[in-house]
Amino acid sequence: MTGTTPRQEQPLSTAGDAGLLAEVDELRARNEQLEQALASRAVIDQARGMVMALAPCTSERAWDLLVDVSQRSNIKLRAVAAALVATTKDEALPEPVRQELRQALRRLQTADRR
């Protein structure tokens, strides 16, 4: 047959092969981490937009507010953002996030009045 066929895996024969395999494994792990980061970033950006609509503010202030809610509720930022975005699908906001978000929005409004 004259077409290309998948290369059959050969047993590791040298230290160079083992090093190459380790590098491939590391690159796969990095790729997975980057994919997760991109997915988290999209959710965080959506939540940021929601905060900007709730309390008219800049993107930077919305980011700070989400970080503040995350830190005060001791919940990862991406989880806070995902919970906020999930409310668009009629999911309830977890109580700790709801409380901290309410307080953060009040602090933001108070700061704007000054």
Secondary structure, DSSP 8 states (H G I E B T S, - for coil): --S----------SHHHHHHHHHHHHHHHHHHHHHHHHHHHHHHHHHHHHHHHHS---HHHHHHHHHHHHHHHT--HHHHHHHHHHGGGT----HHHHHHHHHHHHHHHHHHH-
